[in-house]
Amino acid sequence: MTTKTNVPASAADKQRVLAAGLFAQAMQRNSTMGRLSGPMPKGEAAAGEVVRKQTSTDLPIVKAVDLSRGKGDEVEFQFLQPVGAYPIMGSKTAEGKGTGLSYDTSRVRVNQARFPVDLGDTMTGLRSPVDFRRMGRPVAQSLMDSYMDQSLLVHMAGARGYQDNIEWRVPVESHPDFADIAVNVVRAPTKNRHYIADGSNGIIPFAVNAGEIDLATTDQLVMDTVDGIRTVMESIALPPPAVKIPGDVVAEDSPLRCLLVSPAQYHAFAADPNFRQFQANALARASKAGNHPLFLGECGLWNGVIIMKMPKPIRFYAGDTIKYCASNTSETESTCTVPAGFGTTHAVDRAILLGGQAIAQAFAASANKMGGMPFFWSEEDFDHGDKMELLIGAIHGISKVRWLVDQGNGQKHYTDHGVVAIDTAVRIIGARA
C-alpha cells in the first residue's frame, strides 16, 4: 500500500510559535551585549505582530525589526542632523526664519546565518551514554548567541583584531568567509572618534609614528585614562550622546556613557586600590535607575563612565596591522602596525566607549515555512530516518551608525555617531591566544 506525505495543519502554526519564542528569548538575553539595548515587544503574540519597529535610541544598541523584508534585503534607520540656531529677540520678525530640519538615512543589510548541528545516526544513539538530540539544541543556541554578541563587538570596534581560538564565531579578517559572516562592512573608527591612551594626558587623538601606532607598553588603561575620556567628551563638539536609562532620575544632571574594556584592560584597571569604590558607585547609581541590568555583572562606575568587561578582546599583537582614518572628510582607511618592541609580553587592546545609538542591529523575516520570524529552528532526518541534524538560523545584520555630520561651518565630517575607539597597551600571557 502506497501512502502520500501528510503534514498536520497545525505544523505551520507550531513553527511560527517556536520561531517567535526563539526571537523573544534572544532579545531578552541578559548578556553584556543584551544589556546595552532597550526591550523589544515581549511574548510570542507581540513578536508576531512586530513590523518595522525599533528600540530606544537612548541606549547604545538600536534594534529594528522589519518583517516586510526578506533575507538579503536591507532595513532603514533615520537620523536627525544637529541643529544650530540663535534666538530671535524682542520684536524682530520671526516669521519665515524657522530653523530647518534635516534627516539622514542609513541602510543595514541583513542576511541569513545558520548553525547546523549533527546529531549522529541510529548507532550513535545506541553506543553513546548521552542524548545528543537533547544536548544539540542548547549547543546550537549558544553558537548563535555568541555569533550575535561577537558580531556586535566587531562592528562597534571597527576591527576584528587577531586574537583567535575555538570560542570565536567571527573569524579573523583574512578568513575567506569574513565578509559574508560580518554581513555589512566592518569600518575603522572615524578620525574624530579614535583615540589612544597616553601616560601624560589620559588620552590623545590616534597617532602614528614612523608607520607604527604611537603607543608605548606603559600606555595602559588606568584611572587617568578614564578621566581623560570624560574630559575629551565634555570638550569636543557633538560628542557621542549620553546613555539614558529608563527611570534614571539623575540622567540629565549626571550623564552616563559605557566603556567596554577587554578582560586584560579590566583586570589592570581593577588592580587600582580604589576599584571597590568604583563598584560601589555603580551599585549606588543602579538604585537611582531602577536597578537596570546595565549595572549587573563585572562593572564599575567612575566619572560618569560605566566600565564593563567585554566578552572577547579586540587585540592586535606586535607587527599586526591596525586600520584608521587619516581624514575627517574621507572614509578612506590607512594602516599602521603595532611596534615590534611589544614582543610577546604586550599587545594593543581596543576599548570601546558607547553612547546612545552607537550600533544598528536589524532583523528581517525568514521564509514562511521557517515561521516567518527573524529566528528559526528545524530538525531534519535523512538516509531513511537513520541520521538526524538540527539547525538554528537568524536573518539579521549589524552596522555601526555613521553619518556625515554638519559641523556648522559649512564642513561635514564622517562621524561614528555613538561609539569611540580607545587603543591601549596591555600585558598578555603568551604571544597569541
C-alpha positions, 0 to 999 in steps of 0.5 A: 500500500502506497501512502502520500506525505501528510503534514498536520495543519497545525505544523505551520502554526507550531513553527511560527510559535517556536520561531517567535519564542526563539526571537523573544528569548534572544532579545531578552538575553541578559548578556553584556551585549543584551544589556546595552539595548532597550526591550523589544515587544515581549511574548510570542503574540507581540513578536508576531505582530512586530513590523518595522519597529525599533528600540530606544535610541537612548541606549547604545544598541538600536534594534529594528525589526522589519518583517516586510523584508526578506533575507538579503534585503536591507532595513532603514534607520533615520537620523536627525542632523544637529541643529544650530540656531540663535534666538530671535529677540524682542520684536524682530520678525520671526516669521519665515526664519524657522530653523530647518530640519534635516534627516539622514538615512542609513541602510543595514543589510541583513542576511541569513546565518545558520548553525547546523548541528549533527546529531549522529545516526541510529548507532550513535544513539545506541553506543553513546551514554548521552542524548545528543538530540537533547544536548544539540539544541542548547549547543546550537543556541549558544553558537548563535548567541555568541555569533550575535554578541561577537558580531556586535563587538566587531562592528562597534570596534571597527576591527576584528583584531587577531586574537583567535581560538575555538570560542570565536564565531567571527573569524579573523579578517583574512578568513575567506568567509569574513565578509559574508559572516560580518554581513555589512562592512566592518569600518575603522573608527572615524578620525574624530572618534579614535583615540589612544591612551597616553601616560601624560594626558589620559588620552590623545587623538590616534597617532602614528609614528614612523608607520607604527601606532604611537603607543608605548607598553606603559600606555595602559588603561588606568584611572587617568585614562578614564578621566581623560575620556570624560574630559575629551567628551565634555570638550569636543563638539557633538560628542557621542550622546549620553546613555539614558536609562529608563527611570534614571532620575539623575540622567540629565544632571549626571550623564552616563556613557559605557566603556567596554574594556577587554578582560586584560584592560579590566583586570589592570584597571581593577588592580587600582586600590580604589576599584571597590569604590568604583563598584560601589558607585555603580551599585549606588547609581543602579538604585537611582535607575531602577536597578537596570541590568546595565549595572549587573555583572563585572562593572564599575562606575567612575566619572560618569563612565560605566566600565564593563568587561567585554566578552572577547578582546579586540587585540592586535599583537606586535607587527599586526596591522591596525586600520584608521582614518587619516581624514575627517572628510574621507572614509578612506582607511590607512594602516599602521602596525603595532611596534615590534618592541611589544614582543610577546609580553604586550599587545594593543587592546581596543576599548570601546566607549558607547553612547546612545545609538552607537550600533544598528542591529536589524532583523528581517523575516525568514521564509514562511515555512521557517515561521516567518520570524527573524529566528528559526529552528528545524530538525531534519532526518535523512538516509531513511530516518537513520541520521538526524541534524538540527539547525538554528538560523537568524536573518539579521545584520549589524552596522555601526551608525555613521553619518556625515555630520554638519559641523556648522561651518559649512564642513561635514565630517564622517562621524561614528555617531555613538561609539569611540575607539580607545587603543591601549597597551596591555600585558598578555600571557603568551604571544597569541591566544 
